[in-house]
Amino acid sequence: MSKKIDARLPKEIGTGLYPVKSPWDKMISYREAAHYCQRYSNVVAAGIMQAFRMLVPDYAERSQAMCTNAYNRLYYVNTMIPGYGENNAEEQHMHPFMRGNFVGGLVGDSGDEKHLMCGRVVDFGTYRVEKELDVCYWDLVGTELCRSTTQSLQACADCAAKLRPDGPHLEYHMVEAKGAGDRHCRIVAECRKKFPMPEHEQWECFGPVATENQIKFTKEEDTVEESMMFREDCDYLFSNGTNVEADWRSAYPFVATSNAASYILPTLEDYIRAGKLTNEQVIYAIHCVLEAAGKATFIDEFAKEGVRLWMGVPHSIGKDDGRVMGGYLEMYMQSMHFDYTIEAFNSEECIYVIDTKPMLVGYFGSTKMIDAYVWFWYGMTKSLVNAQWSLWEEDSPEGKLRIKIAKKVDKFC
C-alpha cells in the first residue's frame, strides 16, 4: 500500500462476486460474508452438538464415535471418489520425492486458510509436523470435535501417503485446542518409530506428545486475526512451502460447504443405522435445542436494533413485522450461496422457496441440517419479531424448502 494509505483491503477484493444485499439495499462485502458463514453455521453446529450430548451422555463414547466416523468418511472420500486423491495431491504440489504421510500437513494447512482459521506452520518434515492456529471458528462447538478433526486429517494424510513411495508414518495429535480454552489450536504429528509414545485409543489423539520440548509458542502480540488471503503483509495470497498460492477467491466454497455439523450429523446417522438411537429421538433432541438457541439469539433489544442497523431496515418498518426476519434470512442465504425465490414479502407474510442441495453438502445423506435450520429460524422469529409470529415449512416442492413467516396461533407450540 502507499505510505499515504492506511492498511485496507484493495478495492478489487470481492468486487463483482457474490454480492450480498438486504431488501433495503444495504450491502456487505465478500470478506464479511465469508466470515459470517463461518460464525453462523458453527453456532448452529454447536446446538446440534448439545443435542448429541443429551442423546449420548458419555464423553469418551461420543468422541470415539465422531473420530471413527471422521476417519472413515474422509478415507472414503479420498479413495473411493475417482481422481479425488490425485487431484488433491496435485493441487497441494506434493512432490514425488516426498515420502510418507507427513504430506497430510499440506492438506490441513490449506484447509485452515480456506476456512479463515489463520495461523502458521511451525515445523514440516518427514518425521514431524507442527501447525499453530490463532483463530478457529469451530472452537465453540466442543473438544469432541477437536478430536475428530484430528482424525479426518489423519485420514487425509494416510490416503496421501498411498500415492507416494513408502516412508515414515506420522500420528497426528491435537496438543492444544481453542475449544478447550487454550490460546491456540496446535497439531503435532510425529513418527512413533523416531518419537515413541505409549499406545492409546483413537479418541485420545489429544494431549501430550513426545516432542513437547520442540513446540514453538507464538506470543500474544505476534498472533494474527486474518487469513493470508486478506492480509497486506502476505500480498493477499495464501502461500506454502510447496509454492501453492491462492487468493481471496479461495474462501468460497469452503466457508459455505464445510462446518462442524458435517462431523456431528453423520455420526448421529451411524447411531441410527446401528439401532442405538431412533430417528425420532435424534430429531426431537435437535428440535428442542435449536429452537431454544434461536429464541436466545435476539432476546435483548440491542441485538434487535443491531441487526436492523446492519440490514438498513427503515424506521417505517416497525418491530411487529416479519419482513425483518425475512431480510435477515436473505442475508444469510446470499452469504451461503443458497438459491432461493421469493413468493411473498410484505407486512402480512414472507414466503421463500430455497434449493436444498447446497444445504446438504458434506452431511453424507443426513437431511437433519435442513430441519435444524428451520427450528433455529423458528426460534429466532419468536424473539426478533414477537411470539405472535412464527416460521414454518409449508408445501415444499421436491428438492426445495418452502418456508413461511407470518402470524400464527398454535396451542401446542
Salt bridges, closest charged atoms under 4 A:
ASP25 OD1 - LYS21 NZ 3.29
GLU91 OE2 - LYS114 NZ 2.86
ASP109 OD1 - LYS131 NZ 2.82
ASP112 OD2 - LYS131 NZ 2.93
ASP123 OD2 - ARG128 NH1 3.12
GLU130 OE1 - ARG128 NH1 2.96
GLU130 OE2 - ARG186 NH1 2.79
GLU132 OE1 - ARG120 NH1 2.63
GLU132 OE2 - HIS184 ND1 3.60
GLU132 OE2 - ARG186 NH2 2.58
ASP134 OD2 - ARG120 NH2 2.42
ASP134 OD1 - HIS184 NE2 3.27
GLU144 OE1 - ARG53 NH2 2.80
GLU144 OE2 - ARG62 NH2 2.68
ASP158 OD1 - HIS169 NE2 3.27
GLU171 OE2 - HIS173 NE2 2.88
GLU171 OE2 - ARG192 NE 3.04
GLU171 OE2 - HIS200 NE2 2.91
GLU176 OE2 - ARG186 NE 2.39
GLU190 OE1 - ARG192 NH1 2.66
GLU220 OE1 - ARG183 NE 2.79
GLU226 OE1 - ARG31 NH2 2.72
GLU226 OE2 - HIS35 NE2 2.84
ASP233 OD1 - ARG231 NE 3.23
ASP247 OD2 - ARG249 NH1 2.44
GLU269 OE2 - LYS368 NZ 2.74
ASP270 OD1 - ARG273 NH2 2.52
GLU291 OE1 - HIS287 NE2 3.15
GLU291 OE2 - LYS295 NZ 3.02
GLU301 OE2 - LYS304 NZ 3.24
GLU301 OE1 - LYS319 NZ 3.43
ASP320 OD2 - LYS407 NZ 3.32
ASP321 OD2 - ARG323 NH2 2.68
GLU343 OE1 - ARG402 NH2 2.94
GLU349 OE1 - LYS404 NZ 3.49
ASP355 OD1 - LYS357 NZ 3.20
GLU394 OE1 - ARG402 NH1 3.34
